[in-house]
Amino acid sequence: MTKTDIRHARVKVVLHWYLGGSVLAGTVDSGCREVQTHLEVDSDDTPEKIAHVIRCAKQGCFAEQMVVRPTPLTSTVKVNGETFVL
């Protein structure tokens, strides 16, 4: 689309998860404290052109946008085919 010459790109994603509490006591707590992305790009194109491609990729990444913008979560539960309220 942008005709940008990218010879090689590598991304590493690091998630800092935690899980604590007890299932028996009903105190389970989990979450993610931090998400880190590390991107390496090899290209002879201008820094401005590379920056444009990276910005577009980040804006089009569903996972990154879900973290950056709080996303509503809707859940339903059925047990034995019947709606189940927790």
C-alpha positions in Angstrom: 0.0 0.0 0.0 2.7 2.5 1.0 5.4 0.9 -1.2 7.7 1.0 1.8 10.8 -1.1 1.5 11.0 -3.2 4.7 13.5 -6.0 4.4 12.9 -7.5 7.8 10.7 -6.8 10.8 10.5 -8.6 14.1 8.1 -7.9 17.1 8.3 -9.3 20.6 5.4 -8.9 23.0 5.9 -9.2 26.7 2.9 -9.6 29.0 3.3 -9.2 32.8 0.4 -11.3 34.0 -0.4 -12.1 37.6 -2.6 -14.7 39.2 -3.3 -14.9 42.9 -5.8 -15.8 45.5 -7.6 -19.1 46.0 -10.3 -21.0 44.1 -11.4 -22.7 47.3 -11.8 -19.4 49.1 -13.3 -17.7 46.1 -10.6 -15.0 46.1 -9.0 -15.6 42.7 -7.6 -12.4 41.2 -5.8 -12.1 37.8 -4.8 -9.5 35.4 -2.1 -7.9 33.4 0.1 -5.2 34.9 1.9 -4.2 31.7 2.1 -5.0 28.0 5.4 -4.2 26.2 6.0 -4.4 22.5 9.5 -4.4 21.0 9.7 -3.8 17.3 12.9 -4.0 15.1 12.7 -2.9 11.4 15.4 -3.1 8.7 14.8 -0.7 5.9 16.6 1.9 3.7 13.5 4.1 3.5 13.3 7.4 5.2 12.6 7.5 9.0 9.4 9.5 8.2 8.1 6.7 5.8 9.0 4.0 8.4 7.3 6.0 11.2 4.1 6.3 9.0 4.0 2.5 8.5 4.6 1.8 12.2 1.9 4.2 13.2 -0.6 2.7 10.8 0.3 -0.8 12.0 -0.2 0.1 15.6 -3.5 1.8 14.9 -4.7 -1.3 13.0 -3.6 -3.8 15.7 -6.8 -5.1 17.4 -4.8 -6.4 20.4 -3.0 -3.1 21.0 -6.1 -1.0 20.5 -8.1 -3.2 23.0 -5.5 -2.4 25.6 -5.1 1.3 24.8 -8.9 1.9 24.6 -11.0 0.2 27.3 -13.2 -2.3 25.7 -16.6 -3.3 27.0 -16.9 -7.1 27.7 -20.3 -8.8 27.5 -20.6 -12.3 28.9 -23.4 -14.9 28.9 -23.4 -18.2 30.6 -25.5 -21.3 30.0 -25.5 -24.5 32.1 -27.2 -27.5 30.6 -28.6 -25.3 27.8 -30.3 -22.9 30.3 -29.3 -19.3 31.0 -27.3 -19.2 34.2 -26.9 -16.1 36.4 -23.7 -15.8 38.5 
